[in-house]
Amino acid sequence: MKSEFGDNPQINTVSPLIGQELAKNAVTALILASIGIIIYVSLRFEWRMGLSSVLALLHDVFIIIAIFSLFRLEVDLTFIAAVLTIVGYSINDTIVTFDRVRENLHKVKVITHTDQIDDIVNRSIRQTMTRSINTVLTVVVVVVAILILGAPTIFNFSLALLIGLLSGVFSSIFIAVPLWGMLKKRQFKKTKNNKLIVHKEKKSNDEKILV
């Protein structure tokens, strides 16, 4: 008995009403976070990057929920906290990648062929991939240590974090940026004369101002 349940065995029950309220609050928090992310990234970069970021985040959340459902793991408040933590971490990683995309986009200034968009996507991913992997590995080491050595009460929290971290670095590199590239190609195909101006320089008082 002691070896199976520990020194202080506990029994926790969650009524259907509380479970529904928990799920409702989680969905509401996710929706509000998604709206906030779209607004921020759209203002900071462009709406295509905002939409791509949110779709990548929804992928991360789906992966966490799918694995927990597949193995019938407990979903509680710590699980919700882990999901929201991953949302914040993943969007930070995605914004760093999109910032590099914007830098490379400004260097091109004018797009005359879709191959240029592919080149920007591939170059940006190559430039940020090492940073993204090294960053997530540093956090993964800590999470794995907590997962192995931590208390049983935070096991699900640590596991959700681990799954979300791995999924987040994947989505930032292989979903968010390529998806933006697809949306940018659609914008290019709608332009006249196959010419998309992505960066302008305005002269004011004999100085060049980037806009």
N, C-alpha and C positions, 0 to 999 in steps of 0.2 A: 504493500500500500504506500509506504513512504517513498520507495524507489520510483514508483509509478507516478505519484501525484505531488511529491515534495513534502516539506514539513507543514505547510499551511495550505491544504487543498481548499479551493474556493469554487463556488458554483454561481455563475452569472447567467441571468435570463433576460432576454429582450423581448418584450411583447410585440405583437404585430403592429400595434399603433406606433410604438416608439421606433420600430424598424422602418416604417413608412416615413415617419418624420425625419429620420436620419438620412434616408435616401433622397427625400425632397430637399433637405438642406444642402446635401452634397451636390445635387444637380444644379440648384440655384447658385451655389458658390462657383461651380464650373462655368455656368453661363455668364455670370457677371465678370469672372476673370477673362473669359474669351472676348467679351465685348470690350473690356478695358484694354486688352492686348491689341485688338484690331484698331481701336482708336489711337493708341499710343504709337504703334508701329506705322500706321498710315500717316500720322502727322510727322513722325521722325523720318520715315523713308517714303513708302508709297503703299496704296491699299493692296496691291498684289502681294507684297511682302507680308502685310498684316494677315491676309487671308491664308497664305501659305503657312505662316507660323501657327495659326490656330488649328489648321488641319493636321499639322505635325503633332501638336499638343494632344488633339483628340485621339490620334493614333497611339500616343504613349499611354493615355488613360485607358483606352480600349485594351491594350496589351496587358496592363496591370489587372484590370477587372476580369479579363478572359482567363488569365492564369489562376487567379484566386477562385474563380468559378469552376475551372476545370479540376482543381485539386480540392475543392470544397473547403477552402480556408475561411476562417472567421473574418467577418467585416465589421469593424467597430470604429470608434472615433479616431483611434490612432491610424487606422487605414485611410480615413478621410484626410487626416493631417499629412500623411505620407504622399497622397495623390496631389494635394495642393502644393506641397514642397517641391515635388517633381515638376509641376507646372511652372513654378517660379524658376527652378534651375534650368529647365529645358529652354524656356524663352530667353533666358540670358545667353545661353550657348548659341541659340539661333540668331539673336540680334548681333552677336559678334561676327558670325558668318555673313550676315546680310550687310554689315558695315563694310566688310571687305568686298562684297559684291558691288556696293555703291562706289567704292574707290576705283575698282576696275572699270565700272561703267562710266565714270567721269573721265577716265583716260581715253575711252573710245570716242565719246562725245556724240558721234553720229553712227547709227547702225544702218547698214545697207544690205545686210544679208543675215539670215538666221544662224549661219555658222558662227557669227560674231557672238551671238547670245550663248551658244554652246561653249565657246571658248571662255567667255566670262564666267559661266557656271563652273566649268572644270578647273579653271585657274583659281577661282576663289575657294573651291573645296580643297584643292591641293595645298593652298597657302594656310588654311585654318585647320586642316585635318589633324596634324601633329599636335597642335595646341589643344584641340578638343579631346583627343584621345588621352593625352597626358593629364589633363585636368580631371577627366572622369575617372581615370585609373587611381588618381590620388584619393578621390572621395570613395571609390569602391573599396579600397583597402581598409579604410576606416569602417565602412558599413559592414563589410565581411567580418571584421573583428568584433563589432557589436553583435552581429548575427550569431557568431559562435560563442562569444564569452558573455554576452549581455543576458539580462533577466528574461525569462519566458514571456513576461507581460509585454515586452517590446519586440518580440520575435516577428510578428506580422508587420509591424511598422518597418523594421529593418529589411524584411524581405521585399515589401512593396517598394521601398527606396531603391534597393538593389536592382529590381526589375525595371523600375522607372529610369534609373540612371543609364542602364545599358540600352534601353529602348530610346531614351532621349538623345544620346549621342548618335544613334543610328538615324533617327528621324531628322535631326538637324543637318546631317550630311547628305543623306540619300533621299529625303522626302521634301523638306522645306525648300531648299535651293533649286533642285530640279523642277519642282512644281512651279516655282516662280518663273523659271526659264520657259516652261510651257505657256504660262499666262503672258509672258513678255512676247513670245512668238506670235500669239494671237493678236496682240496689240500691233505688232509690226505688220502683220498681213492686212490689217485694216487701214494702214497708212497709204497715202498717195505717193506715187513715184518710187515706192519701195525705199523710203528714206525716213528713218525715225531719229529725231534729235532728242538725245537723252541728257545733254548737258550744254548749257548756254553760258556765255561770258558777256557780261554787261559792262560797258565802259562808263565811268563816272569820275569826273575830275582827273582825267588822265590816268586812272587806276582801274585795273581789272578786278571786278567783283564777281565771285562765283555765286551762282544762284541755282 
